[in-house]
Every structure is written in C-alpha cells, then in structure tokens.
Amino acid sequence: MIPLSILDLSVVTTGTPPSSALHNSIDLARYADGLGYVRYWLAEHHNLASVASPAPEIMIGQIAAATQRIRVGSGGVMLPNHAPLMVAERFKMLEALFPGRIDLGLGRAPGTDGATAYALRNRMAGREGDDFLERLSELILWETRRFPEGHPYNNVVAMPDDVPLPPIWLLGSSDFSSDLAAQVGMGFAFAHHFASHDAADAMVHYRARFKTSSWLQAPYAILAVAVICAGTDEEAERLASSADLNRLRRDRGEYAPLPSVEDALAYPYSDAEKIKIARNRSRLFVGSPASVREKLQPLIAGTRADELMVVTAMYDHEARKRSYALLAEAFA
C-alpha cells in the first residue's frame, strides 16, 4: 500500500492554547513514529490564531530529538521570508544532528497576510515581487558552490560545510511548482487540502516532465490531503463538524482557533452556509477507515502519488491520534 506521512499545523483550538499545541505536535510525532508513518512535516504560518508554529526548523529539531526513525521536515519553509544562506545553515545543522532524517520543503507563499509579510521582509534590501526562483537558485548555489568567478559569496561558506543539504522538496497547489520541480529534478508535494487546481493534472504533469538531477534520480510526488477518520462514519462526521465551521469562518476571513464539536453542532447554519460546507468537503475526506480509503483510492490512482501526506485538524488531541492510527491500519 501507499506510504503514509503527516503534515502538522500545530493546530490551536478554543480549548488548547498555542503552547500546548506545540507539545501536542511532539506527542503526535512520537505516536506516528510508532505507527510506521514515514515522514512528519511542520508548516510555517504567521499571525494565525489557529496555527501555533511560525518556525518549522525549531520544531523539526525538537521532534527529531524525540523520535527514532521517522523523517522530519518542513512543509514548508516559506522561502520569500528568509535569506537563502540562513535556510542553508539551519538545515545543514539539522542534517548534521540527525543525518538522513531531515527534509527541506520549500514554499512560494508568505504563509500569512500582507501586513505580516511586510513585517517579515521589510529589512531585506533589493528584492521586490515574486523572487522565489532567485532565492531558490541562491540556495542551490550555497550547496554547489558554483557562484560566478569573482562573486563576493565565493568567500562565504554555509556551515557546517561537511554535511549536505537534506533533500529539497518543492511544495505547491498549482502547475507552476510542479513544472519547476520537474525542471530542476526535485521532489514535489501537492497541497490538495487547499488547492483549487486539479491535483491529477499537476502531479501527472510533474512526472511526465521530470528531469533527472543530482537531487533526485526519478520523480517522487507526495499528495497532501485533509482527513478525519473515526471508528464509524457517524462519529467521523461528528468530529468533522468543528473543521467544517472553522473552514466556513476562514472563508469569511476569520482565522480563529478551531472550535469544539459542541460549538460547531450548536451553530445555526444558514442554507447557503450548508451548501458551502458541502462544497468544501471535496477537499476533506471524512469517515471510517474503510470509507476514507474508498474515497481516497480514485484520487491516489489519478494522481499516481508515491506517498500520501495527511493533515488532520481535530479539536480533541486523542481523537486526532486515533484518526492517524485508524488510517495507518486502513493502508497497512
């Protein structure tokens, strides 16, 4: 069956403060390590009341230290927010400390609103607009040491210089990142859980155009999906109600902590809101293990995914762990 991984947003709920959400991430990672999940990625978001972690590299170190086998990485570092040299240094350090277990996932988006993005970048000089390609090229050059002759960066070394950068993955929700990942010969992860672009189109496009490189000898595509799994379809639907309300609020620009199931069930939904929730369910797979597997199989087949990365936002931490356990059994 397809390998399973986890994308963790360190979800903040109305009953879980951000500091506790971070500890929940470490606990979940230990649990996933024992379940046989192959990868555990942490996201980067800023100024979001529903997401506790703005610094995935810090969480990567904590989680890698608390686990034994599972790969740990960023899903992802939002490269426009960071100097490429700093990214190279931090991930070389992580690779030195946890050799063979670190992934460097990179994203183009700021992971936040416009004002916060400006606050993150306003001391960076000389770069305007979408400079992701420029930053990615510079990051690669810190590894290959192929700056042009006479370039001042030739005298700068990303330390520790005796370890390589971990594998680089390009993250995306459109065909832009899939095409770029194919051209540079890197791994690709598609964010089905919030994308409007067709997942199969992007991932098949990536595989068809992939060029072998020093980074990767063959294409490898990860499909990231949102899943809520429980013992029965009815229980899964009940647990998913908080995610439904949270998504409805996000669509209105309200980025609040994840509400409880009780609050979600008591919410007076209008007919228009019910229609919107039903539409949003195209990006959320809910049900028992058998139901979720049945719903996911056509998407897995259509995208030709090499790996399934699951993001599960649930109010109750133990129920979230149970969801991942049931999913592991379903795809064992």
Secondary structure, 3 states (H helix, E strand, C coil): CCCEEEEECCECECCECHHHHHHHHHHHHHHHHHHCCCEEEECCCCCCCCECCCCHHHHHHHHHHHCCCCEEEECCEEHHHCCHHHHHHHHHHHHHHCCCCEEEEEECCCCCCHHHHHHHHCCCCCCCCCCHHHHHHHHHHHHHCCCCCCCHHHHCCCCCCCCCCCCEEEEECCHHHHHHHHHHCCEEEEECCCCCCCHHHHHHHHHHHCCCCCCCCCCCEEEEEEEEECCCHHHHHHHHHHHHHHHHHHHCCCCCCECCHHHHHHCCCCHHHHHHHHHHHHHEEEECHHHHHHHHHHHHHHHCCCEEEEECCCCCHHHHHHHHHHHHHHCC
